[in-house]
């Protein structure tokens, strides 16, 4: 997926732009997710209508279990391109995930290919999915990486907070690493909001301030989602 240098007309090297993730592939991924998530568990989806029907949007999802991404992919009203750590792209999962429009990201570096692809998704009016905490943890939005603020401020796309609740409450009997089959998992979408302050600034200070605003919004949404669902 990375660009490869080639010779230009003047003899210099030209780096090809990374391929834009397939919107059609993301729709296929959504349909697969619908079948799997509703077939294996009992998702209860609240506020899906809050996701903008058209135009760019960023879904900011808490992350406490491996099924959180596929769950949101399956229940979201629009196809979603998730930024996923490169370690997940192993064996047959590599071509499969790329084929359904997901983005491979190397978290150890400033992955320019992933950044370019993510911005292209938003520029094309698509939906980008991000786990702003960076890694799987408590799923409480307590610590956010700067990536979400960068994409939101750079693109101007609204952020839609998403809380996935119930995926870690109990372990399944058949597969210990998954929630019990046919158990309920709640997915709560919140109100879209702008991350920037309206000035258009993209400085380090502006991104830091945006991250603080984002964290407050995401934490408030999570608290409200827990109150709504009783979890």
Buried (B, 14 or more C-beta within 10 A) or exposed (E): EEBEEEEEEEEEEEEEEBBBBBBEBBBBBBBBBBEBBEEBBEBBBBBBEBBBEEEBBBBBBBBBBEBBBBBBBBBBBBBBBBBBBBEBBEEEEEEBBBBBBBBBBEBEEEBEBBBBBBBBBBEEEBBBBBBBBBEBBEBBBEEBBBBBBBBBBBBEBBBBBBBBBBBBEEEBEEEEEBBBEEBBBBBBBBEBBBBBEEEEBEEEEBBEBBBEBBBEBBBEBBEBBBEBBEB
